Amino acid sequence: MKKTILFLTILTLISCKSVPLQAIKTMNLQDLHTEQKEVQTALLFAPSENKVVSLQIAKGKQLSEHITKVPALLVCVSGTGSYGDERGRKLNLKSGDYVKIEPYIKHWVDAFETSNFLLIK
C-alpha cells in the first residue's frame, strides 16, 4: 500500500505542468504584426461571452482577486500596472500589453498610475 501511494505521488508530481518564472513574457500588440504591410490583422482572441468591458483603475488601487469562469483577455490601453495570479505569474503591463486569463485561476490587477484596460470575454 505504501509503495502504491508513493508511486501515485511521484506520478502526480511528474505530470504537473509548471511554467518557470523566467519563461513568462509580457505580450504586446505590436508583436502580432511582423509583416511589412500598411494594414495588418491578427486574431487575438475568440470571445465566448461576447463582452468587451472598459475597466479603469485609479493610481495605487487594485481590482481585487477574483476568478472568471470563461477565458478572458485583458488589454492595457493606457497607464501602467501589473497582473498577478495564484500560480505565481506576475506581469508588468503598459499600453498595448495584454494577458490571456485562464478560467478558474484566481487573479488580480494593480494600477501603478490611473490606467485603462479592456477586458474581453
Secondary structure, 3 states (H helix, E strand, C coil): CHHHHHHHHHHHHHHCCCCCHHHCCCEEHHHHCCCCCCCCCCCCCCCCCCCEEEEEECCCCEEEEECCCCCEEEEEEECEEEEEECCCCEEEEECCEEEEECCCCCEEEEECCCEEEEEEC
